Amino acid sequence: MREVWVVREQAGRVLAANLRVLRDQAGLSLSELARRSDIAKGTLSQLESGTGNPTIETVFSLSNALGVPVSTLLTERADPDVVLVRSSGLEVLSSNAVDLRMLRRMDVTETVFELYDQRVRPGEVQHSAGHPGREHVVVTSGVLRVGPPESPFELGPGDYVCFPAQDPHIYETVGGPVVSVLLLEYPADAGPPTLGGSCAAVKPESARG
């Protein structure tokens, strides 16, 4: 139990430091950030002090309000040649149906990729109002419904889908729990993606034909 607390304490310090810096860079008061993100001022104060316990919805609301990728809020910037991530050392962001562990942020030309281990629990539906970028999902076990609420895609083990994330979308299991990989793709400036754009990852100039 102590190890879990230490991990959460470290993750809380990273979020607190990033949140303070990003808010200062944007020239926003706590009150204005609270208004933009629809998060209570007292909750923001706790997050900046490292004592809060953010949910997935809270982090994505802050991401949208500040105009930055989620990984900018949750990671310390480092660029070693080899990166080894142990899942036991990761903070878990939880909502009513989804648990996320962020494995890596990657900056590729003008695109940011965030790689997550994603677990979806049965019996609940995760609703997202939308956010910048595109979502890439690969299911490794279980059956998952994901995408537009009125016409979600059904994925089994090994299946992959990519869809624009700025529109409302859901995550829902079919039967038991689901283990999947989530890759969030954002423009580096966190602006909204072009409607109807390709789901292909952006390649560096040297790799283009």
C-alpha positions in Angstrom: 0.0 0.0 0.0 2.9 2.4 0.8 4.3 1.9 -2.8 0.9 2.9 -4.3 0.8 6.0 -2.2 4.4 7.0 -3.2 3.5 6.6 -6.9 0.4 8.7 -6.5 2.3 11.3 -4.5 5.0 11.6 -7.2 2.4 11.8 -10.0 0.5 14.5 -8.0 3.7 16.5 -7.8 4.3 16.3 -11.5 0.7 17.4 -12.3 0.9 20.2 -9.7 4.1 21.6 -11.1 2.9 21.4 -14.7 -0.4 23.0 -13.9 1.1 25.9 -12.2 3.6 26.6 -15.0 1.0 26.2 -17.8 -1.5 28.4 -16.0 1.2 31.1 -15.5 2.2 30.8 -19.1 -1.4 31.3 -20.2 -1.8 34.3 -17.9 -4.8 32.7 -16.2 -6.0 33.2 -12.7 -7.4 30.2 -10.8 -10.9 31.7 -11.1 -10.5 32.0 -14.9 -9.2 28.5 -15.3 -12.0 27.2 -13.1 -14.5 28.9 -15.5 -12.9 27.6 -18.6 -12.5 24.0 -17.4 -15.8 23.9 -15.4 -13.7 22.6 -12.4 -14.2 24.2 -8.9 -11.6 26.7 -7.9 -11.0 24.8 -4.6 -10.4 21.6 -6.6 -7.8 23.4 -8.8 -6.1 24.8 -5.7 -5.8 21.3 -4.4 -4.4 20.0 -7.7 -1.8 22.8 -7.8 -0.7 22.0 -4.3 -0.3 18.3 -5.1 -3.1 17.2 -2.8 -5.8 16.6 -5.3 -6.9 13.3 -6.9 -7.7 14.0 -10.6 -10.1 11.9 -12.6 -9.9 11.3 -16.4 -12.6 13.9 -16.9 -10.7 16.4 -14.8 -7.4 16.0 -16.7 -9.1 16.2 -20.1 -11.0 19.3 -19.0 -7.7 20.9 -18.0 -6.1 19.8 -21.2 -8.9 21.5 -23.3 -9.0 24.6 -21.1 -5.2 25.1 -21.3 -4.9 24.1 -25.0 -2.2 21.4 -24.3 -2.0 17.6 -24.7 -2.8 15.5 -21.7 0.8 14.3 -21.5 2.0 17.9 -21.0 0.1 17.9 -17.7 1.1 14.4 -16.6 4.8 13.8 -17.5 8.2 15.1 -16.8 9.9 15.9 -20.0 12.8 13.6 -20.7 14.3 12.1 -23.9 16.6 9.2 -23.2 17.6 6.8 -26.0 16.0 3.8 -24.2 12.7 4.1 -22.3 11.5 1.3 -20.0 8.2 1.8 -18.2 6.9 -0.5 -15.5 3.2 -0.5 -15.2 3.4 -0.8 -11.4 5.0 2.6 -11.2 2.3 4.4 -13.1 -0.5 6.6 -11.8 -3.9 5.3 -12.8 -6.5 7.8 -14.1 -9.9 6.4 -13.5 -13.5 7.2 -14.5 -16.7 5.3 -14.1 -15.7 2.8 -16.8 -12.1 3.3 -17.8 -8.7 3.1 -16.2 -5.7 4.7 -18.0 -2.0 4.4 -17.5 0.1 6.8 -19.6 3.2 4.9 -21.0 4.8 7.5 -23.2 4.6 10.8 -24.9 6.2 11.1 -28.3 6.7 14.3 -30.3 6.8 13.6 -34.1 7.3 16.6 -36.3 4.1 18.7 -35.7 2.2 15.8 -34.0 2.2 14.6 -30.4 1.4 11.0 -29.6 0.4 9.8 -26.2 0.5 6.0 -25.5 -1.8 4.5 -22.9 -2.6 1.1 -21.4 -6.4 1.2 -21.2 -8.7 -1.0 -19.2 -12.5 -0.8 -19.7 -14.7 -2.2 -17.0 -18.1 -3.9 -17.7 -21.4 -2.5 -16.6 -20.7 1.2 -17.3 -20.4 3.4 -20.4 -17.6 6.0 -20.6 -18.9 9.2 -22.4 -16.5 11.8 -23.8 -17.8 15.1 -25.1 -14.8 15.3 -27.4 -11.3 16.8 -27.4 -8.6 17.7 -30.0 -6.9 15.1 -32.1 -7.7 11.5 -33.1 -7.9 8.3 -31.1 -6.3 5.0 -32.2 -7.5 1.9 -30.3 -6.2 -1.7 -30.4 -8.0 -4.3 -28.4 -5.9 -7.1 -26.9 -8.6 -8.9 -24.9 -12.4 -8.7 -24.6 -14.9 -7.0 -26.9 -15.2 -3.2 -27.0 -17.7 -0.8 -28.4 -16.0 2.5 -29.2 -16.7 5.6 -31.3 -19.8 7.7 -32.0 -22.6 7.0 -29.6 -25.2 6.4 -32.3 -22.9 4.0 -34.3 -20.0 2.7 -32.3 -17.4 0.3 -33.8 -17.3 -3.2 -32.2 -13.7 -4.4 -31.7 -12.4 -7.9 -30.8 -8.9 -9.0 -29.9 -6.4 -7.7 -32.5 -8.9 -5.2 -34.0 -7.9 -1.6 -34.6 -9.9 1.6 -35.2 -9.0 5.3 -35.6 -11.5 8.1 -35.4 -11.7 11.9 -34.9 -11.8 12.6 -31.2 -13.3 16.1 -31.3 -16.8 14.6 -31.7 -18.7 12.9 -28.8 -17.7 9.2 -28.4 -18.1 6.3 -26.0 -16.3 3.3 -24.6 -18.4 0.3 -23.6 -17.5 -3.4 -23.1 -19.5 -6.3 -24.6 -19.6 -8.8 -21.8 -16.5 -8.9 -19.6 -13.6 -6.5 -19.1 -11.5 -5.2 -22.0 -7.7 -4.6 -22.2 -6.6 -2.3 -24.9 -4.0 0.1 -26.1 -5.0 3.7 -26.7 -2.9 6.1 -28.8 -4.0 9.7 -28.7 -2.8 11.9 -31.6 -2.8 15.7 -31.2 -1.4 18.5 -33.3 1.5 20.0 -31.4 -0.3 23.2 -30.8 -3.4 21.3 -29.5 -5.6 22.9 -32.2 -8.6 20.9 -33.5 -7.8 18.4 -36.2 -9.1 18.9 -39.8 -12.5 17.3 -40.3 -12.3 14.3 -42.5 -8.5 14.0 -42.1 -6.7 10.8 -42.5 -6.0 8.6 -39.5 -2.5 7.8 -40.8 0.3 8.9 -38.5 2.3 11.8 -39.6 5.7 10.7 -40.9 8.9 12.7 -40.7 10.0 14.4 -43.9 12.9 11.9 -44.3 10.4 8.9 -44.3 8.1 10.4 -46.9 8.3 9.2 -50.5 
